[in-house]
Amino acid sequence: VLWSIVHGLEHIDDYEKPLLDSLRRQPSDLGVTMLHRIENSGLIEIHGKPIKSIYNELLLNSKIPDSVRNQVNRYLK
């Protein structure tokens, strides 16, 4: 069911900015997975912000759960 939601969101024009805003408010496993899917599609930035720097920004967020921190660290390797 979650993958249906992900695929639906990915078909919305310019969904990347709201995704980034959501990740900044509350980093989540699904949000980081979607960010990684954007990166895997060949994009290297969202609205002028490099995806690698977004990952690093997330690691500095005091609200990041350990599971999300681990996921981000895997994607940075």
NUDREN-582328 format. One record per atom (N, C-alpha, C, CB): x, y, z; residue in three letters. Coordinates in steps of 0.05 Angstrom, whole numbers, plus 32768, in hexadecimal, padded with zeros to 4 digits. Glycine has a CB too. Layout:
XYZala
...
This chain:
80117FE88000val
800080008000val
801180198000val
7FED80008018val
802780198010leu
803880318011leu
804580367FF6leu
804E802D8026leu
804C80217FE7trp
805980267FCDtrp
804580337FBAtrp
8064800C7FC2trp
802B802C7FBCser
801780397FACser
801680577FB2ser
7FFB802C7FB0ser
8019805E7FCBile
8019807A7FD3ile
803280887FC7ile
8018807D7FF2ile
8049807B7FCAval
806280867FC0val
805F808B7FA2val
807A80737FC5val
805680777F93his
8053807A7F76his
803F80907F6Fhis
804B80607F69his
802A80927F7Egly
801780A87F7Agly
802380C37F7Egly
7FFE80A47F8Bgly
803280C67F94leu
803F80E07F9Aleu
805380E77F85leu
804C80DF7FB5leu
806180D37F7Bglu
807680D97F67glu
806A80E37F4Cglu
808680C07F62glu
805080DF7F48his
804380E87F30his
803881057F33his
802D80D57F27his
803A81107F4Aile
8031812C7F4File
8047813F7F46ile
802A81317F6Cile
804081527F36asp
805481667F2Casp
806181747F44asp
8047817A7F19asp
807B81767F43asp
808B81857F57asp
8086817C7F73asp
808481A37F54asp
808481627F77tyr
808181577F92tyr
809A81587FA3tyr
807781397F91tyr
80B1815D7F96glu
80CA815C7FA4glu
80CD81727FB9glu
80E181607F90glu
80C381897FB4lys
80C5819F7FC8lys
80B481997FE1lys
80BB81BA7FBBlys
809B81907FDEpro
808C81897FF7pro
809981718005pro
806F81817FEFpro
80A5815F7FF6leu
80B381498003leu
80CA81538014leu
80BE81357FEEleu
80D981658009leu
80F081718017leu
80E681808030leu
80FF81848005leu
80D1818F802Dasp
80C5819E8044asp
80BD818A805Aasp
80AD81AF803Casp
80B181748052ser
80A881608065ser
80C081538074ser
8098814A8057ser
80D5814D8065leu
80EC81418071leu
80FA81548084leu
81008139805Bleu
80F9816D807Earg
810581818091arg
80F5818380ABarg
8107819C8084arg
80DA818180A8arg
80C9818280C0arg
80CD816980D2arg
80AC818580B9arg
80CC815180C4gln
80CD813880D3gln
80D9812380C0gln
80B1813080DEgln
80F3811E80C2pro
80FF810980B1pro
80F180EE80B6pro
811D810780B7pro
80EC80E080A0ser
80DE80C680A1ser
80EB80B2808Eser
80C080C9809Bser
80E780988095asp
80F180838084asp
80E680868067asp
80EA8068808Fasp
80CC80898065leu
80C0808A804Aleu
80C980A3803Bleu
80A2808A804Dleu
80CB80BA8049gly
80D580D2803Cgly
80F180D08032gly
80D380E9804Fgly
810280C38042val
811E80C08039val
812080AC8022val
813080B68051val
810F80978023thr
810D8084800Dthr
810580937FF3thr
80F9806E8013thr
80F280A57FF5met
80E980B47FDDmet
810080C67FD4met
80D080C57FE4met
810F80D27FE6leu
812580E37FDEleu
813A80D27FD0leu
813280F07FF7leu
813F80BB7FDAhis
815380A97FCDhis
814980A07FB1his
815880907FDEhis
812F809C7FAEarg
812480957F94arg
812880AC7F80arg
8106808E7F96arg
812680C57F8Aile
812B80DC7F79ile
814880DB7F70ile
812580F77F87ile
815A80D67F83glu
817680D57F7Dglu
817C80BE7F68glu
818780D07F96glu
817080A87F6Casn
817480917F5Aasn
816980967F3Easn
816780787F66asn
815680A97F3Cser
814B80B07F21ser
815F80C17F11ser
813180BF7F24ser
817580C97F1Egly
818980D97F10gly
818A80F67F18gly
818480D77EF3gly
817780FF7F28leu
8178811B7F31leu
818D811E7F47leu
815C81247F3Bleu
819A81347F47ile
81AF81387F5Cile
81A8814F7F6File
81CA813E7F4File
8192815D7F69glu
818981737F7Aglu
816B81767F79glu
8198818D7F73glu
816181837F8Eile
8145818B7F8File
814481A97F94ile
8135817B7FA6ile
813881B77F81his
813681D57F83his
815181E27F8Ahis
812181DC7F98his
816681D87F7Cgly
818181E47F7Fgly
819081D97F97gly
817E82017F81gly
818581C77FA6lys
819281BD7FBElys
819C81A07FB7lys
817F81BD7FD7lys
81B6819B7FB8pro
81C081807FB2pro
81B5816C7FC6pro
81DF81807FB4pro
81AD81557FBBile
81A181407FCCile
81B481377FE2ile
819981287FBAile
81CE81357FDClys
81E1812E7FF0lys
81E181418008lys
81FE812C7FE4lys
81DE815B8002ser
81DD816F8018ser
81C2816D8027ser
81E0818B800Dser
81AD81648019ile
8194815F8027ile
81978148803Bile
817D81598013ile
81A481338033tyr
81A9811D8045tyr
81B98127805Etyr
81BA81068037tyr
81CD81378059asn
81DD8141806Fasn
81CD81548081asn
81F681518065asn
81BC81648076glu
81AA81758085glu
819781648097glu
819981878073glu
818D814E808Cleu
817C813C809Cleu
818A813180B4leu
81718126808Aleu
81A4812A80B0leu
81B3811E80C6leu
81B6813280DDleu
81CF811580BCleu
81B5814C80D8leu
81B7816080ECleu
819C816780FAleu
81C3817A80E0leu
8187815C80EFasn
816C816180FAasn
816881528114asn
8156815980E6asn
816281618129ser
815F81548144ser
814781418145ser
815C81698159ser
813581438132lys
811D81318132lys
812181178123lys
810681408126lys
813981138118ile
813D80FB8108ile
813E80E28119ile
815780FE80F7ile
812D80CE8113pro
812E80B58122pro
814780A5811Apro
811580A4811Cpro
81508094812Casp
816880848126asp
81668074810Dasp
816F8072813Dasp
814E80698107ser
814B805880EFser
814F806980D6ser
812F804B80EFser
8145808280D7val
8148809380C0val
8165809C80BDval
813580AC80C2val
817280A280D4arg
818E80A980D3arg
819F809380C6arg
819880AF80F0arg
8199807A80CEasn
81A8806480C2asn
81A3806180A4asn
819F804A80D0asn
818A8066809Cgln
818380658080gln
8192807A8070gln
81658068807Cgln
81928093807Bval
81A080A9806Dval
81BE80A3806Bval
819C80C4807Dval
81CA80998080asn
81E680928080asn
81EC807D806Basn
81F08088809Basn
81DA80698067arg
81DE80558052arg
81DD80628036arg
81C8803F8054arg
81CB80758032tyr
81C980828018tyr
81E080958013tyr
81AF80928017tyr
81ED809F8027leu
820480B08023leu
821E80A1801Cleu
820980C1803Cleu
821E80878021lys
82368077801Blys
823880717FFElys
8236805D802Alys
